[in-house]
Amino acid sequence: MKKTNHSKLKIIPLGGLEKIGMNITAFEYEDSIIVVDCGLSFPEDDMLGIDLVIPDVSYLKNNIQKVKGFVITHGHEDHIGALPYILKEMNLPIYTTRLTMGIIEKKLEEHNLMRSTRRKVVRHGQSINLGKFRIEFIKTNHSIQDASALAIYSPAGIVVHTGDFKVDYTPVFGDAIDLQRFAEIGKKGVLALMSDSTNAERRGFTPSERTVGATFDRIFAEHRNTRLIIATFASNVDRVQQIINTSYKYGRKVVVEGRSMVNIISVASELGYLNVPEKTLIDVDELRNYPPEKTTIITTGSQGESMAALSRMAADIHKKISIMPGDTIILSSNPIPGNEKAVSHIINEISAKGADVIFQDVHVSGHACQEELKLIYSLVKPKYAIPVHGEYRHLKANAEIAKNLGIPKENIFILRSGEVLALDENSADIVDHVHTGEVMVDGLGVGDVGNIVLRDRQHLSQDGILIVVLTLEKGSSRLLAGPDIVSRGFVYVRESESLMEEARHVLTEAVEKCLMSRHADWSKIKNVIKDTMNDFIWKRTKRRPMILPIIMDV
């Protein structure tokens, strides 16, 4: 006889819990799995040449018959960016709100996945049934429109996942967060709350997005005689809306620059999430028809990314726009943890060009501070608290809030990616650990660059390479030519001729000695070359370049 009411709900974070980015969580009940979000993260400094990092979803692949689909909370890269890569391996349907779907569809078009991927647009307040789960979308506020929290109904209880959120009573577009619905679900009894921890260390409330509009108005009024270049996140449609409104008010034309910015703005305008007054937007080529002080340029690159439009303008390698003395540049975002150096570099570069830089008070966060988190906890009244979305210190700060609100310490779980939390009304425990990890995307290759390749890249980047080429006679193994030494990234050969000559001399002796012994096969010769060179170079330079022997026989 099948046990009905005794199964537990399993919550399995597959990414996104040790850092900001790569959010993806599986919810499993008996034979049903749903996946919330599917994000990417950007490479760390030591990931040389890597473009993006996506989660390892082996667990989903191994249980593909149970997986019912992706449920997406909002349209930021760290929640949707890995979808095209993972959909190529697992064809699953996507459920999300209108603007989020619009942004995802742009990605699917680029990867030729539109025809093969099933998609369903869900409105706030609507529910979808997937296997043993019912998922309700709840309206929240964030720095992008159409963000949702999810109420996940399972036979073991209700889990509320806030997604990325803030409480904004006066949003620029649309309605405020549906606090009433959170309270109603809280009254039914909520098993667990998974809440956004990004700003859990910050006291007070996150200011409304509208406050930025007032700041822009002031800046525009004070800078009537300069061109304005404003860098912000491409996905912050409300910010873009306020910049357009203020530009229109002060009689400025607006140019949008940067591929991701152009993409998202075209999707948002098509779907009616962005209202652009007629004749306000102009093409970049039309800039020369207007005096600089009558133009505003909205661009990507507020994080100092080297290939984004703002960095290219600052370095004079942008095809159409360069920064002039007298321009005013506004960085309308805060540095994401880890990007502070890049942002500081771009500010210095722009200032050296004679332009003014404004980066104070022109940004508000899209994430809840402590008071908003307390509000959500108080409305939802969960039995268990599971902080998500953030680095360990953020999760810990969120856990502290839950504890102060009276949730017992043993009911608060700071999970790590891969841990399986099994829970029901009576208990919650970490019962298992599944395989997770990072898959690196480099160019068109997904996952073909692993730790060994990265280690080689680091080795090459630190000490360079020496290639040793020699030719042996077939049959007699007599040394016919070489050994010749080619150096890249190790020393500048022309200035180190004596070092190279000496290395060659030492090598020739070692190789000839090796060839005289009976057991001289190629792998033995290669090892002799490596060992001899390593010892010699280390003694002379205290460096360890990569040594690559190449043997030919004639």
DABELDA-V585918 format. One line per field, one symbol per residue. ss: DSSP state (a for helix, b for strand, c for the rest). psi: psi as a letter, one per 40 degrees, with the letter a starting at -180 (. if undefined). burial: # if it has 16 or more other C-alpha atoms within 10 Angstrom, else .. A space follows every 10 residues. Layout:
# DABELDA-V585918
ss=???
psi=???
burial=???
This chain:
# DABELDA-V585918
ss=ccccccccbb bbbbbccccc cccbbbbbbc cbbbbbcccb bccccccccc cbbbbccaaa aacaaabbbb bcccccaaaa ccaaaaaccc cccbbbcaaa aaaaaaaaaa ccccccccbb bcccccbbbb ccbbbbbbbc bccccccbbb bbbbccbbbb bccccbcccc ccccccccaa aaaaaaaacb bbbbbbcccc ccccccccca aaaaaaaaaa aacccccbbb bcccccaaaa aaaaaaaaac ccbbbbbcaa aaaaaaaaaa cccccccccc bccaaaaaac caaabbbbbc ccccccccaa aaaacccccc cccccccbbb bcccccccca aaaaaaaaaa aacccbbbcc ccccccccca aaaaaaaaaa cbbbbbbbcc caaaaaaaaa aaaaccccaa abccccccbb bbbccccbbb bbbccccbbb bbccbbcccc aaaaaaaaaa aaacbbbbbb bbccccccbb bbbbbbbbcc ccaaaaaaaa aaaaaaaaaa aaaaaacccc caaaaaaaaa aaaaaaaaaa accccbbbbb bbbc
psi=hhhceeiihh hgheieeeih ifhhhhhhhb ehhihhigii iiiidegheh dihiihfddd ddfdedhdih hhdifideee dedddddddh hiihhiiddd dddddddddd efeddehhhh hiiheiiihh beihhhhhhi iaeiifiiih hhhideihhh heahiihheg idhaiiigdd ddddddddhh dihhihedfe ehiaihiidd dddddddddd defeeiihhh hihdegdddd ddddddddde fiihhhihdd dddddddddd eeehhhiied hiideedeei ideeihhhii eeeehdeidd ddddefehdd hihiheihhh hgiihiheed dddddddddd ddeeiihhei efiiieihad dddddddddd fidihghigi iddddddddd ddddeehide ehhhiiheih hhiaddihih eihihiahhh hhbehheeha dddddddddd ddeaihhhhi hihhdefihd iahihhhhec ihddefdddd dddddddddd ddddddidfg iddddddddd dddddddddd efigihhhhh hii.
burial=.......### ########## #########. .######### ###...#..# .######..# ...#.##### ########## #######..# .######### #####.##.. ..##..#.#. .###..#... ########## ########## ########## ########.# ###..####. ###.##...# ########## #...###### ###..##.## .....##### ########## ########.. .#######.. ##.##.##.. ..##.#...# #.....#... .######### #####..### #####..#.. #.#..##### #####..... .##..##..# #.#.###... .######### ####.##.## ########## ##.####### ###...#... ###.###### ####...#.. .....#.### ##......#. ...#..#..# ..######## ##....#.#. ..###.#..# #.......## ..##..##.# #..##..... ....##.### .###.##... ...######. #...
